[in-house]
Every structure is written in C-alpha cells, then in structure tokens.
Amino acid sequence: MKVLILINKVGLGDCILHINYIHEISKKYGKPVSILAKKNTRAKDLFLDDPHINEVITLDRLNSKFGSHDGFNGFFKLANDIKEKKFDKAFIFNSSIRYFLICKYAGIKKIAQYPLFKKKGQHIVNTAKIFTENELNKIVSTQPKLLISEEKILKARKDISRSHKNIVLGVSASGPTKRWGIKNFIKLVKKINEKYSSKFYLVAGKNDQELIDEILNSNIGSDCISLNNLKINEILPIIANCNLYCGNDTGFMHISAALNLKTVALFMDSPVLAYGKYSKNINVIIPEGEAEETTTHDTLGAEKISFDKVYNKCIELLTN
C-alpha cells in the first residue's frame, strides 16, 4: 500500500501539529508514507530524518502569486505529478473538493478526507485527531514527536556546554501583535542569569533579523547566540540539546515542544485552545485579564503579558 498524506497548511507550526497523525498512518500500513505540503511548512527539513516519511512533495501554491499548482493548469499538473507516483490511498487533511478531484484524476482508488465544504469552524488539532482516529479505528495522541538522528544530536552536543542552562528564545512571530517586546526579552535574560548562568539561542523568521540584532547589540548580547544563519535541519539538533524554550507563539515554539523541551509559550493575539493545549510540554502565558478561551485572534494583549509570570515559569521549569 503506497500512501499519500496531503497537508494544505501554510505554517511550520501547522505542519508539526500533524506529525503524530502521520506517524500513526505510517504504522498502520507498516511502511513510510509520502507527504504533500507547501514549501513554507519546511516539511522537507522537519522530516529529513523521520523513518515514517519516504518523501516530501512540494505543493506549489502561493498566496501572493500563482504557483505551478494554482489555477486550471495547476490542477492538472499536480494531478499528473501525483499520478506518476502511483499511490494506492490518500489521506487529505482538509475539506477542499479540489484535492479530492485531483486525487481522483491521479487514479488513487482509496481517498479519506475531512467532510467536504466544512472548513469553517474546524479546530486544527481536534479535527485532525477525530479524522485520523476514525480512519485507523484507534485512539491517537495529539502529542507530536519530531524525529532527528541521534548522530546529529550528539554532534551538536559537543559544541554546547552543560555547565550552564541553555535556553531557546523565540523572539519572532507571524505579525507584530503576536510579539512580546524585545526589551522584555533583554530584561528576562538579565534576570534569569542572576539565578542560573545561561546561554540563550535566538531564533526568528528570516524577515525579523532586526529583532535578533537588537538583542545582540544590547548589554546582554555576549550571552546570546543567533541561529538565524542556519537552516532548519541544522537548528533542530541544537534545540534538542537545550533545557527550555521561552518565546512567542511561533513555529519554533512548536518545534521545541515536539523535541520534548519544556516550553513557555506567550499567547497574546492567537488562539490558545487551537495552538497551545495539544502538547504536555507547552506552558501557556496569556494576557492579564484574559482566559484561555478568550485569548484568540484580535486579543491584542502584548502589553498585558506579565513579566513576573514569564520569569517565574521559566525558573520553575529550569529548576524542576
């Protein structure tokens, strides 16, 4: 049985949320599966060492301009690209009729998919969980586990001192309303270092280098190391050797949780119940005066994230 799994999501974090479902499908059929995902998910880097995944096919659909799989011609190009690989079954993690028809045209006999035309109101984690459980007839955990080679982890460990704490700082996010201020991170580094001697690994999106530069040029810059010049598959082993992640709700937060790091996740303008509750490793900090249920898009709570709560949670997790 040759299996294709289609994930029509844009973000790196969205891709990570599907890892355990991919693993369970692979286990069901006793062989690695193929993934169809957009380039922005970084699926090729994330799954480079994953024995459950045979290949990652890039879904070339873009938001700002047409990709090769967009439009009428793109429909047939994608269908033909899939057809060449002769898949027996497809799992489609969305409700789009387009991908159902593409798989049909590609000659895939067995197609499992979310209910068609019901995208509105879907919970990214719960919908995927229910879909996978119904298809596999078993209970499936929402806890993702990113698999990278032990050799890479051990190699990275040689350059990371264990004489101090190693902390990942996620200073970036998909938009300015989802970011805690850089001055807060600088203050946090100073105060953590008063309690525990630490090194801080800075991660951010490629378009947010100025955020990292602001930290590196501050008076705590010597305690920080930027990972922004590295590829994702080079960053993963470094994160795997750290003690803690603290930062915004961003792709690196999801990576850290999936690498089994204790994770302090700052939710100020994104839905906690969708992105912050699927993993036992994630410890959510929300704006003062909000509840997890009310912290969602348009909460605009960056100024209401309590510094003391962030610091105290970091110290608690570093101590225990």
Secondary structure as UniProt FT lines:
FT   STRAND          3..7
FT   HELIX           12..17
FT   HELIX           19..29
FT   STRAND          33..38
FT   HELIX           39..41
FT   HELIX           43..46
FT   TURN            47..49
FT   TURN            51..52
FT   STRAND          53..59
FT   TURN            68..69
FT   HELIX           71..83
FT   TURN            84..85
FT   STRAND          89..92
FT   HELIX           97..105
FT   TURN            106..107
FT   STRAND          110..113
FT   TURN            116..117
FT   TURN            120..121
FT   HELIX           124..136
FT   HELIX           150..157
FT   TURN            158..159
FT   STRAND          165..170
FT   HELIX           176..178
FT   HELIX           182..195
FT   STRAND          198..203
FT   HELIX           206..208
FT   HELIX           209..216
FT   TURN            219..220
FT   HELIX           221..223
FT   STRAND          224..226
FT   TURN            228..229
FT   HELIX           232..240
FT   STRAND          244..248
FT   HELIX           251..258
FT   TURN            259..260
FT   STRAND          262..266
FT   HELIX           272..275
FT   TURN            280..281
FT   STRAND          282..285
FT   TURN            288..289
FT   TURN            292..294
FT   TURN            297..298
FT   HELIX           302..304
FT   HELIX           307..319
//
